[in-house]
C-alpha cells in the first residue's frame, strides 16, 4: 500500500535516516505512479542524498488512427528530427498491426474490446529503440528521450519501463498483479533510470 510506504518514508526522514526513507519512498511511487506526494517525498530525499528524480515516460510523438474508409493513418510530430520521425514510425506501424490488422484479436480471443497489452507495448517500444539505435549510429542528430530508451533497452529493463511508465502510469492497480520478482525488477528500474545522479 503506497500510503503505508509513504508514511514509513516520512518516519525515516524524521529519524534522520534518508537512506531508509529513499527505499520506502521508491516503493510508494512504485505502488502509485500518480501520487504527487510520494514523488515529492522521493525528491525531498534526493535533495538530502544528492540525486534527482524524473520519470522516464516518453511523450508519444505519433498518432495512429483508423479512418472511416477502413484505412489507417499515422501522423508524426513535425517538431522532431528526421531520424526520430523514422523511429516513431516503426513504433506506429507495430501499434497499427496490433490495433487494426488483427494481432490483438488473434492473441486475445475472449476480449470484446481492444485494450493496450504489455506484449503490444513491448513490441512497439522495442521497434522504436531498435530503429533509433540503428539509424542514429552515424548521425549527428540526437534525441535525449530516444537515447534514454535505447539505454533502458540495452540494459534489459524495457519490460520494467513498460510496466511502470506505461501500464502502471495508466492504471496503478496493475502493480498489485505483479509477482515479487517483477516488483523487485521494477524497483531496480526506478533506481537506475528514474533516480539520477546517484550510483546504485
C-alpha positions as MATLAB code, in Angstrom:
seq = 'XXXXXXXXXXXXXXXXXXXXXXXXXXXXXXXXXXXXXXXXXXXXXXXXXXXXXXXXXXXXXXXXXXXXXXXXXXXXXXXXXXXXXXXXXXXXXXXXXXXXXXXXXXXXXXXXXXXXXXXXXXXXXXXXXXXXXXXXXXXXXXXXXXXXXXXXXXXXXXXXXXXXXXXXXXXXXXXXXXXXXXXXXXXXXXXXXXXXXXXX';
ca = [
       0.000    0.000    0.000;
       1.539    3.272   -1.126;
       0.175    5.227    1.854;
       1.950    2.907    4.284;
       5.218    3.178    2.367;
       4.865    6.965    2.188;
       4.227    7.192    5.929;
       7.235    4.966    6.557;
       9.418    7.242    4.425;
       8.254   10.268    6.411;
       9.084    8.433    9.648;
      12.578    7.546    8.450;
      13.194   11.176    7.489;
      12.082   12.281   10.952;
      14.576    9.786   12.384;
      17.315   11.296   10.186;
      17.644    8.110    8.117;
      17.384    9.290    4.482;
      18.733    6.012    3.069;
      15.835    4.029    4.535;
      13.485    6.859    3.580;
      14.645    6.508   -0.021;
      13.785    2.800   -0.059;
      10.320    3.435    1.359;
       9.643    6.360   -0.996;
      10.634    4.248   -4.022;
       8.063    1.641   -3.006;
       5.486    4.411   -2.542;
       5.887    5.716   -6.106;
       6.027    2.156   -7.438;
       2.666    1.364   -5.871;
       1.006    4.587   -7.034;
       2.527    6.342  -10.043;
       0.028    9.206   -9.726;
       0.567   10.100   -6.073;
       2.244   13.510   -6.227;
       3.051   13.456   -2.512;
       5.106   10.271   -2.898;
       7.056   11.775   -5.794;
       7.644   14.969   -3.807;
       8.860   12.912   -0.878;
      11.311   10.996   -3.069;
      12.589   14.317   -4.452;
      12.993   15.610   -0.886;
      15.072   12.550   -0.026;
      17.042   13.177   -3.199;
      17.968   16.645   -2.045;
      19.467   15.121    1.096;
      21.289   12.296   -0.654;
      22.326   14.148   -3.804;
      20.125   12.698   -6.544;
      17.338   13.990   -8.742;
      14.085   12.270   -9.673;
      12.462   12.297  -13.099;
      10.058    9.734  -14.563;
      11.361    8.499  -17.909;
       7.999    8.108  -19.648;
       8.205    9.145  -23.289;
       5.730   11.584  -24.775;
       4.213    9.822  -27.752;
       5.248   11.554  -30.972;
       2.825    9.702  -33.265;
      -0.905    9.279  -33.579;
      -2.367    6.138  -35.174;
      -5.960    6.361  -36.367;
      -8.428    4.052  -38.027;
     -10.254    6.075  -40.659;
     -13.893    5.647  -41.692;
     -12.890    4.198  -45.052;
     -11.049    1.370  -43.275;
      -7.569    2.765  -43.829;
      -5.050    3.512  -41.094;
      -3.421    6.941  -40.882;
      -0.255    7.819  -38.989;
       0.645   11.392  -38.028;
       4.164   12.115  -36.734;
       5.187   15.146  -34.675;
       6.775   17.567  -37.159;
       8.947   19.205  -34.492;
      11.306   16.246  -34.068;
      14.280   15.342  -36.268;
      14.054   13.156  -39.361;
      15.634   10.074  -37.766;
      13.381   10.414  -34.729;
      10.383   10.550  -37.092;
      11.532    7.347  -38.810;
      11.953    5.694  -35.415;
       8.492    6.713  -34.236;
       7.052    5.365  -37.488;
       8.454    1.970  -36.501;
       6.556    2.269  -33.226;
       3.379    3.376  -35.021;
       3.456    0.507  -37.516;
       3.595   -2.059  -34.713;
       0.706   -0.365  -32.890;
      -1.307   -0.278  -36.125;
      -0.781   -4.009  -36.708;
      -1.959   -4.773  -33.182;
      -4.962   -2.461  -33.258;
      -6.185   -2.727  -36.823;
      -4.581   -5.725  -38.534;
      -5.825   -8.478  -36.231;
      -2.884   -9.204  -33.941;
      -4.786   -8.151  -30.815;
      -7.786  -10.320  -31.712;
      -5.552  -13.286  -32.516;
      -3.904  -13.160  -29.094;
      -6.937  -12.113  -27.032;
      -9.808  -14.153  -28.455;
     -12.053  -13.715  -25.410;
     -11.739   -9.908  -25.356;
     -14.748   -7.934  -26.597;
     -12.915   -4.594  -26.862;
      -9.381   -3.597  -27.768;
      -7.013   -2.579  -24.972;
      -3.279   -1.984  -24.934;
      -1.392   -5.039  -23.742;
       2.076   -5.473  -22.285;
       3.094   -7.519  -25.326;
       1.982   -4.803  -27.749;
       3.823   -2.073  -25.854;
       6.934   -4.257  -25.585;
       6.998   -4.944  -29.312;
       6.279   -1.322  -30.247;
       8.867    0.165  -27.873;
      11.458   -2.412  -28.913;
      10.880   -1.388  -32.525;
      11.238    2.285  -31.613;
      14.521    1.669  -29.771;
      15.919   -0.637  -32.459;
      15.223    1.754  -35.331;
      16.659    4.714  -33.411;
      19.744    2.758  -32.372;
      20.387    1.648  -35.950;
      19.573    4.900  -37.729;
      21.342    7.268  -35.329;
      24.703    5.463  -35.216;
      26.352    7.599  -37.907;
      24.252   10.712  -37.412;
      24.719   13.954  -35.528;
      21.011   14.005  -34.715;
      20.412   13.480  -31.011;
      17.239   12.854  -29.068;
      17.549   12.580  -25.289;
      14.322   10.593  -24.889;
      15.247    8.013  -27.521;
      18.839    7.786  -26.291;
      17.498    7.028  -22.810;
      15.055    4.442  -24.179;
      17.940    2.767  -26.000;
      19.949    2.586  -22.758;
      16.930    1.125  -20.966;
      16.527   -1.470  -23.718;
      20.230   -2.320  -23.921;
      20.405   -2.963  -20.172;
      17.406   -5.282  -20.253;
      14.858   -3.072  -18.493;
      12.414   -2.389  -21.330;
       9.789   -4.657  -19.803;
      10.077   -2.855  -16.480;
       9.867    0.510  -18.256;
       6.582   -0.591  -19.807;
       5.195   -1.984  -16.558;
       5.983    1.216  -14.645;
       5.990    4.131  -17.085;
       3.219    2.923  -19.393;
       0.867    0.406  -17.765;
       1.119    1.469  -14.093;
       1.006    5.108  -15.189;
      -2.290    4.317  -16.921;
      -3.652    2.118  -14.117;
      -1.717    1.996  -10.799;
      -3.787   -1.001   -9.682;
      -1.854   -3.176  -12.129;
       1.068   -3.191   -9.680;
      -0.964   -5.444   -7.368;
      -0.892   -8.121  -10.091;
       2.902   -8.229  -10.340;
       4.916  -11.074   -8.837;
       7.561  -10.375   -6.161;
      10.310  -10.845   -8.751;
       8.617   -8.401  -11.139;
       8.225   -5.853   -8.339;
      11.916   -6.178   -7.499;
      12.879   -5.635  -11.137;
      10.627   -2.568  -11.419;
      12.233   -1.183   -8.262;
      15.653   -1.727   -9.859;
      14.422    0.102  -12.965;
      13.386    3.094  -10.817;
      16.758    3.091   -9.067;
      18.641    3.025  -12.383;
      16.591    5.275  -14.635;
      14.162    7.397  -12.605;
      16.637    8.301   -9.873;
      19.522   10.169  -11.440;
      22.857   11.395  -10.199;
      23.489    8.677   -7.614;
      25.414    5.458   -8.161;
      23.331    2.416   -7.251;
];
